[in-house]
Amino acid sequence: MPEIYKHSGRVYERPWGYNRSIIYLAKDKSIEFIEIKMERGQASKHHYHRMVTEYFYILSGSARFIIDDTEYNVSEGDFIVVKPMEKHKIVAGSNGVVILAVKIPGSEEDRIFV
């Protein structure tokens, strides 16, 4: 039988300003789906993960991903993978950005700020 999850409407605002909604977190934390909404110029803090691989699909808008000191410009329909130990930061473009992020494993604890 399939697992069906309705969006709970819970939005988590972090101290750095953008909105994150956890869409799904497996009970065993093997995978997590997150919707990220950032307005123009908002940015994540520069960080990395020891074990987590993050997969980002740009639903709308544009952003700059800074990964290990290299900048990548992405826009709607682009897909980017950030592997463990890669230092990264996201900066929203001029119209903001909406991203579907998938984390494997789904660990909120595996975030080390630079």
N, C-alpha and C positions, 0 to 999 in steps of 0.2 A: 504494500500500500504506500503511495507517495506521501511525503511530508509536505504539507502546505502551510506556509507562514504568512500571516497578514501583517502589513507594516504597522508597527505599534504606535507610530507617531512620535516615538521618543527621539529627541535630538540632543546630542551631547555637544555643548559648546566648550571648547578647551580654552585655556588661558591665552593661547595665541590667536584666538578670534574666529576661526572658521567653524562651520557646522558639520558634524558627523552624525550619521544615523546608522546604527547597527541593524542591518537587514536580517542577518542570520549568523548565529554562532553555534557550531556543533557542540553537543553536550561534552564530547571528548576533546574539544578545542582543536580538532584536526584541521578545520577550515573556518574562515570568517568572511562574510560579505558586508561591505560598508559603502554607504553613499556619502560622498564628500561634496559639499557645496561651498565654494569660495567666491567671494566678490572680488572685483578688480583690485589687484595689488595685494590681496591677502596671501599669506605664505605660511607654510608649515615650518617648524623648527628643523634645523639641520640635524639629522640623526642617522642611525643605522640599526640593523638588527643582527643578532648573532646567528639565529636559526631561521627566521621568517623570510620567505620569498614573497614579494608583493607583486600582484598583477593589476595594472591600472588600465581601464578602458574609458576613454573620454566620451561621455554622453553628449555634452554640449559645451560650447565655448572653447577657450584655449588656455594653455599654461606653458610655463617653462619648468622643466625638470632639470635640476642640477644634480648630477650623479658623478661622484668622484672628480669634481672640478671641471666637468664637461657639461655644457648646456645643450638641452634638446628642446626644441619648440614642438609642441604637440597641439592638435586640435581635434574637433569632433571626428570620431571614427578611428582615431589612432589608438594603438595598444602598446604599452611599455611594461617591461619586466625589470624589477629591481631585486637583485640577488642578495643573500646574506652578506654582511660586511661591506656592502656598497653604501657609502655615505650619500645621503640624498635629501633634497628639499624641493618642494613644489611652490611655485609662485603663479597665482592666477593672472590671466591675460586681461586685456582691456574690457572685455565683456563678462568677466568672471568665468568660472568653469564648474561643471558638474561631472564627477568621476564615479564610476563603479570600481571599487577596490576589492580585490580578493587576497586574503592573507593565508598562507599555508606554512606552518600551522597557524591557527588563529590565536595568537598570544598577544595580549595587551602589555604584558610584563616585559617582552623582549624588545624594548626601545631604549637605545642609549643615545643621549643628546651629545652633540659635538660642541 
